[in-house]
């Protein structure tokens, strides 16, 4: 998923814009103990599989799709819908705060889905919009690639207590390859579909679990989906 940094700038990926689980994953990836020991599977095999996942997930910013994620964390649960047809993007939140962020390749809008007529505000950046505030910090797909690279580094130096395993799963009918990282009470798991879409991100930082996962997936994206709501009142920030 990609999104505009600001009006007039080129878009950047925002795959991780789904709940605080991203911060959890980042925290987990930074735990690198100093001692060394062996890891399983073999370092060469694990590093090769991680590189394959890195390559797959790096395709996402160029992909066209319409997907929905469900999430859960310490504050509750909900869902987000994301559409992408580069350079256009849409991210729609569910109740209790229904709204959508639309990037049409030129400008970023936040539209409240409450009441009538709908109101859309032009924002200088995705992060400045209410969706950005609700989600917290927007991380790009590079976050996940960098995290997996850090896991590969930990495998390479035989980090003590570090365990990594691989598995397969299916989300929304999409076959996915998964990697699970464990160290002490902390863990993280990423699953990536064959065409590079993040299918699952979950983790537990000190025993506080959170996750988001793919619940619907389609390649059919209409250009009209990125239009502002009919009759919407458009305003600019002061």
DAVEN-V587032 format. One record per run of one state. SS is the DSSP state (~ for helix, > for strand, _ for the rest). FROM is the first residue (numbers start at 0). LEN is the number of residues. If there is no record, write none. Layout:
BEGIN
SS/FROM/LEN + SS/FROM/LEN
END
This chain:
BEGIN
_/0/1 + >/1/3 + _/4/6 + >/10/3 + _/13/7 + ~/20/9 + _/29/6 + >/35/1 + _/36/6 + ~/42/15 + _/57/2 + ~/59/3 + _/62/1 + >/63/10 + _/73/2 + >/75/10 + _/85/2 + >/87/6 + _/93/5 + >/98/5 + _/103/4 + >/107/5 + _/112/6 + >/118/5 + _/123/6 + ~/129/6 + _/135/5 + ~/140/16 + _/156/2 + >/158/1 + _/159/3 + >/162/9 + _/171/2 + >/173/10 + _/183/2 + >/185/8 + _/193/4 + >/197/8 + _/205/2 + >/207/11 + _/218/4 + ~/222/4 + _/226/6 + >/232/4 + _/236/2
END
